[in-house]
Amino acid sequence: MKSMAVGKAAMSQGLEMSRALNCSRERDNGGLLGGAGGLRQCKTDRVRLTGLAPPSLHTQKSKLEVRAGTGNTYGTVFRVTTFGESHGGGVGCVIDGCPPRLPLSEADMQVELDRRRPGQSRITTPRKESDTCKILSGVGDGVTLGTPIAVVVPNEDQRGGDYSEISLAYRPSHADATYDFKYGVRAVQGGGRSSARETIGRVAAGAVAKKLLQLQSGTEVLAYVSSVHGVSLPEGAVNHDTLTMQQIESNIVRCPNADYATKMIEAIDAVRVRGDSVGGVVTCIARNVPRGLGSPVFDKLEAELAKAAMSLPATKGFEIGSGFAGSLMTGSEHNDEFYIDAFGNVRTRTNRSGGIQGGISNGETIVMKIAFKPTSTITSKQKTVTRDRHETELRARGRHDPCVVPRAVPMVEAMVALVLVDQLLQQYAQCQLLPIEPVLQGSERVPKKAPSTLEQAAMFSEH
């Protein structure tokens, strides 16, 4: 009888626990499926768990919480939040987590913003903006204070009337429709947050990141246009060991090869005069990246780079190292063999991994490619629908780039720099707080040996 009584008591407790767990599941999982506004509470708000839980749980009420709006901030330690719309009062960013005592001025940011600025040539949008930045906080006596750095750039050349048609009809392949689907309202003039003008804040923050990377580890981030429409640089046409900013900025399309730059400009001009647009590819490299950046498994370095690059407007593809071409090779063809260089550094003879292995930087040059689609807003007539669900035709007005990639170059550099500086700060926090293992984690303090002619040939073989 005693054993039966104990069994009944245990069964009763088990039913109570099952009831509580089901209630919890209903709150956690099913709670999004019903009720007003898509939320519902569990019918049993509290369950008595006699002898199984502390009294405080008996009176704790359930809460419903929704987190939203976090898509405007990037970074874990070095955090950047951008703000503003294309035709609002201005755009900018807030940078949090920047180390103190970094020499910084508005001129440092302005150099990069001028590269991104509209109206700089006939193959970019004719919108005239000076994009003059102003630092509002976080910098004193020419150095960072370790506090949030606020930067603002006023909008000067808005033409809201150019967007009267798209206030009623959606531009094909633009964000007009999806913003309506998500928010039920949108900034019609200029596309609001979906406009490339939002990237001003990224480029300003990227200038800070690039300066910090250069001072701390000698890391350089450079990007250039490698393809426009049907004109593509052949593999090996650009020497990534000797590439300079001067070579990239030597022409309006930002291709460091003069012959191919001329062909790319002609391809853009051909579609520009008939109101159409074309896409292209930006190649980005990061030299002298410290080894050890990246955190498996979900925060692998290439995953962070892909997320950052693909968050830019008009991006449609991302490759690192051998990219999709690597899927056509065998392991013996693709593997990067190790060797010890003349300075005792562990190196790879080839770089098909693109400077990252296992989600962690290996000290080789990081090489990636980002594909951009043709600009969505074109003046050619297209079929579309209105916001009130009627089919119609649209001939968009406004000022837009016939090809986004020339101005995307500084945007890509900025996002890559933001990823690397954030990962660098995380690496110091996690892996260099305690004494390091000098043989395995020691920094390369001497220049890397330039690859021999044989090694350079191997880098581009079997591709």
C-alpha positions as CSV (number, residue, x, y, z in Angstrom):
1,M,0.0,0.0,0.0
2,K,2.9,2.3,0.9
3,S,4.5,1.8,-2.5
4,M,1.2,2.4,-4.2
5,A,0.7,5.7,-2.3
6,V,4.2,6.8,-3.3
7,G,3.5,5.8,-6.9
8,K,0.3,7.9,-6.9
9,A,2.1,10.9,-5.5
10,A,4.9,10.5,-8.1
11,M,2.3,10.3,-10.8
12,S,0.5,13.4,-9.5
13,Q,3.8,15.3,-9.5
14,G,4.6,14.0,-13.0
15,L,1.2,15.3,-14.3
16,E,1.9,18.7,-12.7
17,M,5.3,18.8,-14.3
18,S,3.9,17.8,-17.7
19,R,1.2,20.4,-17.4
20,A,3.8,23.1,-16.6
21,L,6.1,22.0,-19.5
22,N,3.2,22.0,-22.0
23,C,2.2,25.5,-20.8
24,S,5.8,26.6,-21.2
25,R,6.0,25.2,-24.7
26,E,2.7,26.9,-25.6
27,R,4.1,30.2,-24.5
28,D,7.5,29.7,-26.2
29,N,6.4,28.0,-29.4
30,G,2.7,28.2,-30.0
31,G,2.3,31.7,-28.6
32,L,3.1,33.3,-32.0
33,L,0.3,31.4,-33.7
34,G,-2.9,32.8,-32.3
35,G,-4.6,35.7,-30.5
36,A,-4.8,39.3,-31.3
37,G,-1.8,40.7,-33.1
38,G,-0.4,37.2,-33.6
39,L,0.4,36.6,-29.9
40,R,-1.4,34.7,-27.1
41,Q,-0.7,33.7,-23.6
42,C,-0.9,30.2,-22.1
43,K,-4.3,29.6,-20.6
44,T,-2.7,28.5,-17.3
45,D,-0.6,31.4,-16.3
46,R,0.7,29.8,-13.2
47,V,1.0,26.1,-12.2
48,R,1.5,24.8,-8.7
49,L,4.6,22.6,-8.5
50,T,4.4,21.6,-4.9
51,G,7.8,20.5,-3.6
52,L,9.4,20.9,-6.9
53,A,10.0,24.7,-7.3
54,P,10.8,27.7,-5.1
55,P,7.9,29.8,-4.0
56,S,9.1,32.7,-6.1
57,L,8.1,30.8,-9.3
58,H,4.5,30.4,-8.0
59,T,3.8,34.2,-8.3
60,Q,6.0,35.0,-11.4
61,K,3.8,36.1,-14.3
62,S,4.5,35.3,-17.8
63,K,5.7,38.1,-20.1
64,L,5.6,38.5,-23.9
65,E,8.5,40.3,-25.5
66,V,9.3,41.1,-29.1
67,R,12.7,42.4,-30.2
68,A,12.8,44.2,-33.5
69,G,14.7,47.0,-35.3
70,T,18.2,45.5,-34.7
71,G,19.0,45.4,-38.4
72,N,20.6,48.8,-38.4
73,T,23.6,47.9,-36.3
74,Y,26.7,45.8,-37.2
75,G,29.5,44.5,-35.0
76,T,30.1,42.9,-31.6
77,V,32.8,45.1,-30.0
78,F,33.3,47.7,-32.7
79,R,29.6,48.5,-33.3
80,V,28.3,50.7,-36.0
81,T,24.7,52.0,-36.3
82,T,23.7,53.9,-39.4
83,F,20.7,56.2,-39.7
84,G,18.8,58.5,-42.1
85,E,17.0,58.3,-45.4
86,S,17.9,59.3,-49.0
87,H,15.7,62.4,-49.0
88,G,15.5,63.2,-45.3
89,G,17.5,65.8,-43.4
90,G,20.7,63.8,-43.5
91,V,22.4,60.5,-43.0
92,G,25.2,59.2,-40.7
93,C,26.4,56.8,-38.1
94,V,27.2,56.2,-34.5
95,I,30.4,54.2,-33.8
96,D,30.6,52.5,-30.4
97,G,33.5,50.5,-29.1
98,C,36.3,52.4,-30.9
99,P,39.5,52.3,-28.7
100,P,40.5,55.6,-27.1
101,R,43.5,57.7,-28.2
102,L,43.2,56.9,-31.9
103,P,44.2,60.0,-34.0
104,L,41.1,60.9,-35.9
105,S,39.6,63.9,-37.8
106,E,36.8,64.6,-40.2
107,A,39.5,64.7,-43.0
108,D,40.2,61.0,-42.4
109,M,36.5,60.2,-43.2
110,Q,36.2,62.8,-46.0
111,V,38.8,61.1,-48.1
112,E,36.7,57.9,-48.2
113,L,33.3,59.8,-48.5
114,D,34.6,61.7,-51.6
115,R,35.3,58.3,-53.3
116,R,31.7,57.3,-52.6
117,R,30.2,60.7,-53.5
118,P,27.6,60.9,-56.3
119,G,28.1,63.1,-59.3
120,Q,31.9,62.4,-59.7
121,S,31.8,61.3,-63.3
122,R,29.4,60.7,-66.3
123,I,29.1,57.0,-65.3
124,T,27.6,57.7,-61.9
125,T,24.4,59.4,-60.7
126,P,24.3,63.1,-61.5
127,R,22.9,63.9,-58.1
128,K,25.1,66.7,-56.6
129,E,26.1,66.2,-53.0
130,S,29.2,67.4,-51.3
131,D,28.8,64.7,-48.6
132,T,30.7,66.8,-46.1
133,C,30.8,65.0,-42.8
134,K,30.7,66.5,-39.3
135,I,31.8,64.6,-36.1
136,L,29.4,65.5,-33.3
137,S,30.9,63.5,-30.5
138,G,33.5,61.0,-29.4
139,V,36.6,62.9,-30.6
140,G,38.5,65.6,-28.6
141,D,41.8,67.3,-29.3
142,G,42.2,65.1,-32.4
143,V,41.9,61.7,-30.8
144,T,39.1,59.3,-30.0
145,L,37.8,59.4,-26.5
146,G,36.5,55.8,-26.3
147,T,33.0,57.1,-26.2
148,P,30.4,56.9,-29.0
149,I,31.5,58.7,-32.2
150,A,28.5,60.4,-33.9
151,V,28.9,61.5,-37.6
152,V,26.3,63.3,-39.7
153,V,26.2,64.2,-43.4
154,P,23.4,66.5,-44.5
155,N,21.4,65.9,-47.7
156,E,21.7,68.9,-50.0
157,D,20.2,68.0,-53.4
158,Q,16.8,66.3,-52.8
159,R,14.2,66.3,-55.6
160,G,11.2,64.6,-54.1
161,G,9.1,65.4,-57.2
162,D,11.1,62.9,-59.2
163,Y,9.4,60.1,-57.2
164,S,5.8,61.0,-57.8
165,E,5.2,58.0,-60.0
166,I,6.7,55.4,-57.6
167,S,4.5,56.7,-54.8
168,L,1.8,54.8,-56.6
169,A,3.6,52.0,-58.5
170,Y,6.4,49.7,-57.5
171,R,9.8,49.8,-59.3
172,P,10.5,46.2,-60.6
173,S,13.3,44.5,-58.6
174,H,13.5,47.4,-56.2
175,A,12.7,47.3,-52.4
176,D,9.5,49.4,-52.9
177,A,7.2,46.4,-52.7
178,T,8.9,44.5,-50.0
179,Y,9.2,47.5,-47.7
180,D,5.4,47.9,-48.1
181,F,4.9,44.1,-47.4
182,K,7.0,44.4,-44.2
183,Y,6.1,47.8,-42.7
184,G,2.9,48.8,-44.4
185,V,4.5,52.2,-45.1
186,R,7.7,53.4,-46.8
187,A,9.8,56.5,-47.5
188,V,8.8,57.0,-51.2
189,Q,11.4,59.7,-52.0
190,G,14.6,58.1,-53.0
191,G,13.8,54.7,-51.6
192,G,14.5,55.8,-48.0
193,R,16.7,53.3,-46.2
194,S,17.0,51.0,-49.2
195,S,18.9,53.8,-51.1
196,A,22.7,53.5,-51.4
197,R,22.8,56.8,-49.7
198,E,22.5,54.9,-46.4
199,T,26.0,53.6,-47.0
200,I,27.5,57.0,-46.2
201,G,27.5,56.0,-42.5
202,R,29.2,52.7,-43.4
203,V,32.0,54.4,-45.3
204,A,32.6,57.0,-42.6
205,A,32.8,54.2,-40.0
206,G,35.0,52.2,-42.4
207,A,37.5,55.0,-42.5
208,V,37.9,54.7,-38.8
209,A,38.3,50.9,-39.0
210,K,40.8,51.2,-41.8
211,K,43.0,53.6,-39.8
212,L,42.9,51.4,-36.7
213,L,43.8,48.3,-38.7
214,Q,46.7,50.1,-40.4
215,L,48.1,51.4,-37.1
216,Q,47.6,48.3,-35.1
217,S,48.6,45.5,-37.6
218,G,49.6,47.1,-40.9
219,T,46.4,45.7,-42.5
220,E,45.4,47.2,-45.9
221,V,42.0,46.8,-47.5
222,L,41.7,47.5,-51.2
223,A,38.9,46.9,-53.7
224,Y,38.6,47.4,-57.4
225,V,36.2,46.7,-60.3
226,S,37.1,43.4,-61.9
227,S,34.0,43.0,-64.2
228,V,31.3,45.1,-65.8
229,H,28.6,43.5,-67.9
230,G,30.6,41.3,-70.3
231,V,34.0,42.8,-69.7
232,S,36.0,40.9,-67.1
233,L,39.6,41.0,-66.0
234,P,41.4,37.7,-66.6
235,E,42.8,35.9,-63.6
236,G,46.3,37.2,-62.7
237,A,45.8,40.6,-64.5
238,V,46.2,42.4,-61.2
239,N,49.1,41.7,-58.9
240,H,47.6,41.7,-55.4
241,D,51.0,42.0,-53.7
242,T,51.8,45.3,-55.4
243,L,48.3,46.8,-56.0
244,T,48.0,50.4,-54.8
245,M,45.2,52.9,-54.2
246,Q,46.7,55.1,-56.9
247,Q,46.2,52.4,-59.5
248,I,42.6,51.9,-58.5
249,E,41.8,55.6,-58.5
250,S,43.5,56.2,-61.9
251,N,40.2,56.1,-63.8
252,I,36.5,56.7,-63.3
253,V,35.5,53.0,-63.3
254,R,38.2,52.1,-60.6
255,C,39.7,49.2,-62.6
256,P,43.5,49.1,-62.1
257,N,44.1,47.8,-65.7
258,A,43.9,50.7,-68.1
259,D,42.9,48.7,-71.2
260,Y,40.1,46.9,-69.5
261,A,39.0,50.1,-67.7
262,T,38.4,51.7,-71.1
263,K,36.3,48.7,-72.2
264,M,34.2,48.8,-69.0
265,I,33.5,52.5,-69.4
266,E,32.4,52.0,-72.9
267,A,30.0,49.2,-71.8
268,I,28.5,51.5,-69.2
269,D,28.1,54.4,-71.6
270,A,26.3,52.1,-74.1
271,V,23.5,51.4,-71.7
272,R,23.5,54.8,-70.0
273,V,22.4,56.7,-73.1
274,R,19.4,54.4,-73.6
275,G,18.2,54.6,-70.0
276,D,19.3,51.1,-69.0
277,S,21.8,49.8,-66.5
278,V,24.4,47.0,-66.0
279,G,25.9,45.1,-63.1
280,G,29.4,44.0,-62.3
281,V,31.9,42.5,-59.8
282,V,34.1,44.1,-57.2
283,T,37.2,42.2,-56.1
284,C,38.5,43.1,-52.6
285,I,41.7,42.1,-50.9
286,A,43.0,42.5,-47.4
287,R,46.7,42.3,-46.9
288,N,48.7,41.7,-43.7
289,V,45.7,40.4,-41.9
290,P,46.7,39.0,-38.5
291,R,46.4,35.2,-38.1
292,G,43.7,33.9,-35.9
293,L,40.8,36.2,-36.7
294,G,37.4,34.5,-36.9
295,S,35.3,32.4,-34.4
296,P,34.0,29.0,-35.3
297,V,31.5,27.8,-35.8
298,F,28.8,30.4,-36.6
299,D,31.0,33.4,-36.7
300,K,33.6,32.1,-39.1
301,L,35.5,35.0,-40.7
302,E,34.3,34.2,-44.2
303,A,30.7,34.1,-42.9
304,E,31.0,37.5,-41.3
305,L,32.6,38.9,-44.5
306,A,29.8,37.4,-46.6
307,K,27.1,38.9,-44.3
308,A,28.7,42.3,-44.3
309,A,29.2,42.4,-48.1
310,M,25.8,41.0,-48.9
311,S,24.2,43.7,-46.7
312,L,25.2,46.3,-49.2
313,P,22.5,47.4,-51.7
314,A,22.3,45.5,-55.0
315,T,24.6,42.7,-54.0
316,K,23.8,39.3,-55.4
317,G,26.8,37.0,-54.9
318,F,29.9,36.4,-52.8
319,E,33.0,34.3,-53.4
320,I,36.1,33.9,-51.4
321,G,39.4,32.3,-52.6
322,S,38.6,29.9,-55.4
323,G,34.9,30.4,-54.9
324,F,32.6,28.3,-57.1
325,A,35.5,27.4,-59.3
326,G,36.9,25.4,-56.5
327,S,34.0,23.0,-56.7
328,L,35.4,21.8,-60.1
329,M,38.8,20.8,-58.7
330,T,40.0,17.7,-56.9
331,G,41.5,17.9,-53.4
332,S,45.0,17.5,-54.7
333,E,44.4,20.4,-57.1
334,H,42.8,22.7,-54.6
335,N,44.7,22.2,-51.3
336,D,47.2,24.9,-50.3
337,E,50.4,23.2,-49.3
338,F,52.3,24.7,-46.3
339,Y,55.9,25.6,-46.2
340,I,58.3,27.6,-43.9
341,D,59.5,30.8,-45.5
342,A,63.0,32.4,-45.1
343,F,61.8,34.2,-42.0
344,G,60.5,31.1,-40.3
345,N,56.8,31.9,-41.0
346,V,54.3,29.3,-41.8
347,R,53.0,30.1,-45.3
348,T,50.9,28.5,-48.1
349,R,52.4,28.0,-51.5
350,T,49.0,28.8,-53.1
351,N,46.1,30.8,-51.8
352,R,42.9,29.1,-53.1
353,S,41.6,29.2,-49.6
354,G,41.5,33.0,-49.9
355,G,43.4,33.6,-46.7
356,I,40.9,31.8,-44.5
357,Q,40.9,28.2,-43.4
358,G,38.4,26.7,-41.0
359,G,36.8,30.1,-40.6
360,I,40.1,31.6,-39.3
361,S,42.5,33.9,-41.0
362,N,45.9,32.2,-41.8
363,G,47.9,35.3,-42.5
364,E,47.7,35.1,-46.3
365,T,46.0,37.8,-48.3
366,I,42.2,37.5,-48.0
367,V,40.7,37.6,-51.5
368,M,36.9,37.9,-52.2
369,K,34.6,38.9,-55.0
370,I,31.2,40.5,-54.6
371,A,28.6,40.6,-57.5
372,F,26.3,43.5,-58.0
373,K,23.1,43.4,-60.0
374,P,22.1,46.1,-62.5
375,T,20.6,49.2,-61.0
376,S,16.8,48.6,-60.5
377,T,15.7,52.1,-61.3
378,I,15.8,52.7,-65.1
379,T,14.1,55.1,-67.4
380,S,12.9,52.4,-69.8
381,K,9.2,51.6,-69.6
382,Q,8.4,48.4,-67.5
383,K,5.3,46.6,-66.5
384,T,4.4,46.7,-62.8
385,V,1.6,47.0,-60.3
386,T,0.3,49.8,-58.1
387,R,0.0,49.8,-54.3
388,D,-3.7,49.3,-54.6
389,R,-3.2,46.1,-56.8
390,H,-3.7,47.3,-60.4
391,E,-1.4,46.4,-63.2
392,T,0.2,49.4,-65.0
393,E,3.4,50.6,-66.7
394,L,6.1,52.7,-65.2
395,R,8.9,54.8,-66.6
396,A,10.9,55.9,-63.5
397,R,12.5,59.3,-63.1
398,G,15.2,60.4,-60.8
399,R,19.0,60.3,-60.8
400,H,20.6,56.9,-60.6
401,D,23.9,55.1,-61.4
402,P,23.8,53.3,-64.7
403,C,26.3,50.9,-63.0
404,V,26.8,50.8,-59.2
405,V,30.2,49.1,-59.0
406,P,32.5,52.1,-59.5
407,R,31.0,53.7,-56.4
408,A,30.6,50.4,-54.6
409,V,34.4,50.0,-54.3
410,P,34.7,52.2,-51.2
411,M,31.6,50.6,-49.7
412,V,33.0,47.1,-50.0
413,E,36.3,48.3,-48.5
414,A,34.4,49.8,-45.6
415,M,32.4,46.7,-44.8
416,V,35.5,44.4,-45.0
417,A,37.4,46.8,-42.7
418,L,34.5,46.9,-40.2
419,V,34.5,43.1,-40.1
420,L,38.3,42.8,-39.6
421,V,38.6,45.4,-36.9
422,D,35.7,43.9,-35.0
423,Q,37.3,40.5,-35.2
424,L,40.7,41.9,-34.2
425,L,39.2,43.4,-31.0
426,Q,37.4,40.1,-30.3
427,Q,40.7,38.2,-30.8
428,Y,42.5,40.4,-28.3
429,A,39.7,40.0,-25.8
430,Q,39.5,36.2,-26.0
431,C,42.9,34.9,-27.0
432,Q,45.5,37.5,-26.0
433,L,44.3,38.5,-22.5
434,L,46.5,35.8,-21.0
435,P,50.1,35.1,-22.1
436,I,50.2,33.7,-25.6
437,E,51.8,30.5,-26.9
438,P,54.7,32.3,-28.7
439,V,55.5,29.5,-31.2
440,L,51.9,29.1,-32.3
441,Q,50.4,32.5,-31.7
442,G,53.4,34.8,-32.1
443,S,53.0,37.6,-34.5
444,E,54.9,37.8,-37.8
445,R,57.2,40.7,-37.1
446,V,59.3,40.6,-40.2
447,P,58.2,41.2,-43.8
448,K,56.8,38.2,-45.6
449,K,59.0,36.7,-48.3
450,A,57.7,37.7,-51.8
451,P,56.6,34.7,-53.7
452,S,59.1,33.4,-56.2
453,T,58.2,33.2,-59.9
454,L,57.5,29.5,-59.5
455,E,55.2,30.2,-56.5
456,Q,53.4,33.0,-58.3
457,A,52.8,30.7,-61.3
458,A,51.4,28.0,-58.9
459,M,49.0,30.5,-57.4
460,F,47.2,30.9,-60.7
461,S,47.6,27.4,-62.1
462,E,44.8,24.8,-62.2
463,H,42.2,27.6,-62.1
